Amino acid sequence: MITIASAMQQEEIKNLLESYDGGDFTYTFKEKKGIKLTFDVTGDKEEAAKKAKEIIKAQPWGGVLFFQAAAV
């Protein structure tokens, strides 16, 4: 499981990760608590958190977004 903590673009982050089709990980939205979005992941959760950060930063809005991605 991983969490993404972001005050903005939450819906976009959720849609982006759930639609990711890179073959190495899948992200399934589980719950939202405050600014934290929780996702179930396949594969190594540490690597999945790193990949999620890369995916978000690659978006036009992701480069200026303040967020944290962490394995839990």
C-alpha positions as CSV (number, residue, x, y, z in Angstrom):
1,M,0.0,0.0,0.0
2,I,1.1,3.6,-0.7
3,T,-0.1,7.0,0.2
4,I,0.0,10.2,-1.8
5,A,-0.4,13.3,0.4
6,S,-1.5,16.4,-1.7
7,A,-3.8,19.2,-0.9
8,M,-4.5,19.8,-4.7
9,Q,-5.2,17.8,-7.8
10,Q,-6.4,14.8,-5.8
11,E,-9.0,13.7,-8.4
12,E,-6.4,14.0,-11.1
13,I,-3.8,12.0,-9.1
14,K,-6.4,9.3,-8.4
15,N,-7.4,9.0,-12.1
16,L,-3.8,9.1,-13.3
17,L,-2.5,6.3,-11.0
18,E,-5.6,4.1,-11.6
19,S,-5.2,4.4,-15.4
20,Y,-1.4,3.7,-15.3
21,D,-0.6,0.9,-17.7
22,G,3.2,0.5,-17.4
23,G,3.0,-3.2,-16.7
24,D,5.2,-3.1,-13.6
25,F,2.7,-1.9,-11.1
26,T,-1.1,-1.4,-10.7
27,Y,-2.6,1.2,-8.4
28,T,-6.1,0.7,-7.0
29,F,-7.6,3.6,-5.0
30,K,-8.7,2.5,-1.5
31,E,-9.6,5.5,0.6
32,K,-9.1,9.2,1.2
33,K,-8.4,10.7,4.6
34,G,-7.9,14.4,4.7
35,I,-5.2,15.1,2.1
36,K,-4.0,11.5,1.9
37,L,-5.0,9.2,-0.9
38,T,-4.4,5.5,-0.2
39,F,-3.7,3.0,-3.0
40,D,-3.3,-0.8,-3.0
41,V,-0.4,-1.7,-5.2
42,T,1.0,-4.8,-6.9
43,G,4.7,-5.4,-6.7
44,D,7.3,-3.8,-4.3
45,K,5.6,-0.9,-2.5
46,E,8.8,1.2,-2.2
47,E,9.3,1.0,-5.9
48,A,5.6,1.6,-6.6
49,A,5.8,4.8,-4.5
50,K,8.9,6.0,-6.4
51,K,7.1,5.3,-9.7
52,A,4.0,7.1,-8.6
53,K,6.1,10.2,-7.9
54,E,7.7,10.0,-11.3
55,I,4.3,9.6,-13.0
56,I,2.8,12.6,-11.2
57,K,5.9,14.8,-11.8
58,A,5.7,14.0,-15.5
59,Q,2.3,15.7,-15.8
60,P,2.2,19.4,-16.8
61,W,0.7,20.3,-13.4
62,G,2.9,17.8,-11.5
63,G,6.2,19.7,-11.7
64,V,4.8,22.5,-9.5
65,L,2.7,20.3,-7.2
66,F,3.8,19.9,-3.6
67,F,3.1,16.3,-2.6
68,Q,4.5,13.2,-0.9
69,A,4.5,9.6,-2.0
70,A,5.2,7.0,0.7
71,A,5.0,3.3,1.1
72,V,3.0,2.1,4.2
